[in-house]
Amino acid sequence: MVVVVMQIAGIVEDSIVDGPGLRFVVFTQGCQFRCAGCHNPDTWDESGGENIDVAKLIDKMRANPLTDGLTLSGGEPFEQVADSAQLAAAARSFGLNVWVFTGFVFEELCRLSESDASISEFLGNIDVLVDGPYVESERTLSVKWCQSRNQRVLDIRQSLVTGAPVLLE
């Protein structure tokens, strides 16, 4: 049996602030964006955090029958795209919804997915994508789930169907 490990900054098993309902949150380790004013600068260094067996993360996620969804945040989940895709696929197989917070924008991820099947697989198992880097000068508390005005909360399923970003209603 092959053990797949993921570099993470940490997990929160019962979050109510990282998407709707009770969420299992994985904070990935490593981020190329390094946004000024970032809430999680300790997640930037790809060698920081800890290695954890993805199967163990999946078991922890599945353990609480009250969990509504999985949230992947960071760091940058797309920097560990194959592992993130595996977690998202497992969550969906358990009937959980999947939210992802990323510094990438949807349009760029679509372009990148043309040459990286892992990105396509990951996108295909996401329900909501909060996209765009944090921009400190655009900081806001008035847009639910976003930290800066440039970020968007996208219905990724509809966005993939239309090929253009569709805001979550």
Contacts in CASP RR format, 6 or more apart in sequence:
PFRMAT RR
TARGET T0000
AUTHOR 0000-0000-0000
METHOD contacts of the structure
MODEL  1
MVVVVMQIAGIVEDSIVDGPGLRFVVFTQGCQFRCAGCHNPDTWDESGGE
NIDVAKLIDKMRANPLTDGLTLSGGEPFEQVADSAQLAAAARSFGLNVWV
FTGFVFEELCRLSESDASISEFLGNIDVLVDGPYVESERTLSVKWCQSRN
QRVLDIRQSLVTGAPVLLE
3 53 0 8 1.000
3 55 0 8 1.000
4 53 0 8 1.000
4 54 0 8 1.000
4 55 0 8 1.000
4 83 0 8 1.000
4 86 0 8 1.000
5 51 0 8 1.000
5 52 0 8 1.000
5 53 0 8 1.000
5 54 0 8 1.000
6 26 0 8 1.000
6 28 0 8 1.000
6 51 0 8 1.000
6 52 0 8 1.000
6 54 0 8 1.000
6 57 0 8 1.000
6 80 0 8 1.000
6 83 0 8 1.000
6 84 0 8 1.000
6 87 0 8 1.000
7 28 0 8 1.000
7 29 0 8 1.000
7 30 0 8 1.000
7 46 0 8 1.000
7 47 0 8 1.000
7 48 0 8 1.000
7 49 0 8 1.000
7 50 0 8 1.000
7 51 0 8 1.000
7 80 0 8 1.000
8 26 0 8 1.000
8 27 0 8 1.000
8 28 0 8 1.000
8 29 0 8 1.000
8 49 0 8 1.000
8 50 0 8 1.000
8 51 0 8 1.000
8 52 0 8 1.000
8 57 0 8 1.000
9 27 0 8 1.000
9 28 0 8 1.000
9 29 0 8 1.000
9 30 0 8 1.000
9 40 0 8 1.000
9 42 0 8 1.000
9 43 0 8 1.000
9 48 0 8 1.000
9 49 0 8 1.000
9 74 0 8 1.000
9 75 0 8 1.000
10 26 0 8 1.000
10 27 0 8 1.000
10 49 0 8 1.000
10 50 0 8 1.000
11 24 0 8 1.000
11 25 0 8 1.000
11 26 0 8 1.000
11 27 0 8 1.000
11 57 0 8 1.000
11 60 0 8 1.000
12 18 0 8 1.000
12 23 0 8 1.000
12 24 0 8 1.000
12 25 0 8 1.000
12 27 0 8 1.000
13 24 0 8 1.000
13 25 0 8 1.000
13 60 0 8 1.000
13 64 0 8 1.000
13 67 0 8 1.000
14 22 0 8 1.000
14 23 0 8 1.000
14 24 0 8 1.000
14 64 0 8 1.000
14 67 0 8 1.000
15 22 0 8 1.000
15 23 0 8 1.000
15 24 0 8 1.000
15 25 0 8 1.000
15 71 0 8 1.000
16 22 0 8 1.000
16 23 0 8 1.000
18 25 0 8 1.000
18 71 0 8 1.000
18 73 0 8 1.000
18 99 0 8 1.000
18 101 0 8 1.000
19 71 0 8 1.000
19 99 0 8 1.000
19 128 0 8 1.000
19 145 0 8 1.000
20 68 0 8 1.000
21 68 0 8 1.000
21 69 0 8 1.000
22 64 0 8 1.000
22 66 0 8 1.000
22 67 0 8 1.000
22 68 0 8 1.000
22 69 0 8 1.000
23 67 0 8 1.000
23 68 0 8 1.000
23 69 0 8 1.000
23 70 0 8 1.000
23 71 0 8 1.000
23 99 0 8 1.000
24 60 0 8 1.000
24 61 0 8 1.000
24 64 0 8 1.000
24 67 0 8 1.000
24 69 0 8 1.000
24 70 0 8 1.000
24 71 0 8 1.000
24 91 0 8 1.000
24 96 0 8 1.000
25 70 0 8 1.000
25 71 0 8 1.000
25 72 0 8 1.000
25 73 0 8 1.000
26 57 0 8 1.000
26 70 0 8 1.000
26 71 0 8 1.000
26 72 0 8 1.000
26 73 0 8 1.000
26 77 0 8 1.000
26 87 0 8 1.000
27 40 0 8 1.000
27 43 0 8 1.000
27 73 0 8 1.000
27 74 0 8 1.000
27 75 0 8 1.000
28 43 0 8 1.000
28 72 0 8 1.000
28 73 0 8 1.000
28 74 0 8 1.000
28 75 0 8 1.000
28 76 0 8 1.000
28 77 0 8 1.000
28 79 0 8 1.000
28 80 0 8 1.000
28 84 0 8 1.000
29 43 0 8 1.000
29 45 0 8 1.000
29 46 0 8 1.000
29 48 0 8 1.000
29 49 0 8 1.000
29 50 0 8 1.000
29 74 0 8 1.000
29 75 0 8 1.000
30 43 0 8 1.000
30 44 0 8 1.000
30 45 0 8 1.000
30 46 0 8 1.000
30 48 0 8 1.000
30 74 0 8 1.000
30 75 0 8 1.000
30 76 0 8 1.000
30 79 0 8 1.000
30 80 0 8 1.000
31 38 0 8 1.000
31 43 0 8 1.000
31 44 0 8 1.000
31 74 0 8 1.000
31 75 0 8 1.000
31 76 0 8 1.000
31 79 0 8 1.000
32 76 0 8 1.000
32 79 0 8 1.000
33 76 0 8 1.000
33 103 0 8 1.000
33 133 0 8 1.000
33 134 0 8 1.000
34 41 0 8 1.000
34 44 0 8 1.000
35 103 0 8 1.000
35 133 0 8 1.000
35 134 0 8 1.000
35 135 0 8 1.000
35 136 0 8 1.000
36 136 0 8 1.000
37 134 0 8 1.000
37 136 0 8 1.000
38 44 0 8 1.000
38 134 0 8 1.000
39 134 0 8 1.000
39 147 0 8 1.000
40 73 0 8 1.000
40 74 0 8 1.000
40 75 0 8 1.000
43 49 0 8 1.000
43 74 0 8 1.000
43 75 0 8 1.000
44 75 0 8 1.000
46 79 0 8 1.000
54 83 0 8 1.000
54 86 0 8 1.000
54 87 0 8 1.000
57 87 0 8 1.000
58 86 0 8 1.000
58 87 0 8 1.000
58 90 0 8 1.000
61 67 0 8 1.000
61 70 0 8 1.000
61 87 0 8 1.000
61 90 0 8 1.000
61 91 0 8 1.000
61 94 0 8 1.000
61 96 0 8 1.000
62 90 0 8 1.000
62 94 0 8 1.000
67 96 0 8 1.000
68 96 0 8 1.000
68 97 0 8 1.000
69 91 0 8 1.000
69 96 0 8 1.000
69 97 0 8 1.000
69 98 0 8 1.000
69 99 0 8 1.000
70 87 0 8 1.000
70 88 0 8 1.000
70 91 0 8 1.000
70 96 0 8 1.000
70 97 0 8 1.000
70 98 0 8 1.000
70 99 0 8 1.000
71 98 0 8 1.000
71 99 0 8 1.000
71 100 0 8 1.000
71 101 0 8 1.000
72 84 0 8 1.000
72 87 0 8 1.000
72 88 0 8 1.000
72 98 0 8 1.000
72 99 0 8 1.000
72 100 0 8 1.000
72 101 0 8 1.000
73 100 0 8 1.000
73 101 0 8 1.000
74 101 0 8 1.000
76 102 0 8 1.000
76 103 0 8 1.000
76 104 0 8 1.000
77 84 0 8 1.000
77 100 0 8 1.000
77 101 0 8 1.000
77 102 0 8 1.000
77 122 0 8 1.000
78 84 0 8 1.000
78 102 0 8 1.000
78 104 0 8 1.000
78 109 0 8 1.000
78 119 0 8 1.000
78 122 0 8 1.000
81 116 0 8 1.000
81 118 0 8 1.000
81 119 0 8 1.000
81 122 0 8 1.000
82 118 0 8 1.000
84 100 0 8 1.000
84 122 0 8 1.000
85 118 0 8 1.000
85 121 0 8 1.000
85 122 0 8 1.000
85 125 0 8 1.000
88 98 0 8 1.000
88 100 0 8 1.000
88 122 0 8 1.000
88 124 0 8 1.000
88 125 0 8 1.000
88 126 0 8 1.000
89 121 0 8 1.000
89 125 0 8 1.000
91 97 0 8 1.000
91 98 0 8 1.000
91 125 0 8 1.000
92 98 0 8 1.000
92 125 0 8 1.000
97 127 0 8 1.000
97 128 0 8 1.000
98 125 0 8 1.000
98 126 0 8 1.000
98 127 0 8 1.000
98 128 0 8 1.000
99 126 0 8 1.000
99 127 0 8 1.000
99 128 0 8 1.000
99 129 0 8 1.000
99 130 0 8 1.000
100 122 0 8 1.000
100 126 0 8 1.000
100 128 0 8 1.000
100 129 0 8 1.000
100 130 0 8 1.000
101 130 0 8 1.000
102 109 0 8 1.000
102 129 0 8 1.000
102 130 0 8 1.000
102 131 0 8 1.000
102 132 0 8 1.000
103 131 0 8 1.000
103 132 0 8 1.000
103 133 0 8 1.000
103 134 0 8 1.000
104 112 0 8 1.000
104 131 0 8 1.000
104 132 0 8 1.000
105 131 0 8 1.000
105 132 0 8 1.000
105 152 0 8 1.000
106 129 0 8 1.000
106 131 0 8 1.000
106 152 0 8 1.000
106 154 0 8 1.000
106 156 0 8 1.000
106 159 0 8 1.000
106 165 0 8 1.000
107 165 0 8 1.000
109 119 0 8 1.000
109 123 0 8 1.000
109 129 0 8 1.000
109 131 0 8 1.000
110 123 0 8 1.000
110 163 0 8 1.000
112 119 0 8 1.000
113 119 0 8 1.000
113 120 0 8 1.000
113 123 0 8 1.000
123 129 0 8 1.000
123 156 0 8 1.000
123 160 0 8 1.000
124 156 0 8 1.000
124 157 0 8 1.000
124 160 0 8 1.000
126 156 0 8 1.000
127 155 0 8 1.000
127 156 0 8 1.000
127 157 0 8 1.000
128 153 0 8 1.000
128 154 0 8 1.000
128 155 0 8 1.000
128 156 0 8 1.000
128 168 0 8 1.000
129 153 0 8 1.000
129 154 0 8 1.000
129 156 0 8 1.000
129 159 0 8 1.000
130 145 0 8 1.000
130 146 0 8 1.000
130 151 0 8 1.000
130 152 0 8 1.000
130 153 0 8 1.000
130 154 0 8 1.000
131 151 0 8 1.000
131 152 0 8 1.000
131 154 0 8 1.000
131 165 0 8 1.000
132 150 0 8 1.000
132 151 0 8 1.000
132 152 0 8 1.000
133 148 0 8 1.000
133 150 0 8 1.000
133 151 0 8 1.000
134 147 0 8 1.000
134 148 0 8 1.000
134 151 0 8 1.000
135 148 0 8 1.000
135 149 0 8 1.000
135 150 0 8 1.000
136 148 0 8 1.000
138 148 0 8 1.000
138 149 0 8 1.000
138 150 0 8 1.000
139 147 0 8 1.000
139 148 0 8 1.000
140 146 0 8 1.000
140 147 0 8 1.000
140 148 0 8 1.000
140 149 0 8 1.000
143 149 0 8 1.000
143 151 0 8 1.000
143 153 0 8 1.000
144 153 0 8 1.000
145 153 0 8 1.000
146 152 0 8 1.000
146 153 0 8 1.000
152 165 0 8 1.000
152 167 0 8 1.000
153 167 0 8 1.000
153 168 0 8 1.000
154 165 0 8 1.000
154 166 0 8 1.000
154 167 0 8 1.000
154 168 0 8 1.000
155 166 0 8 1.000
155 167 0 8 1.000
155 168 0 8 1.000
155 169 0 8 1.000
158 166 0 8 1.000
159 165 0 8 1.000
159 166 0 8 1.000
END
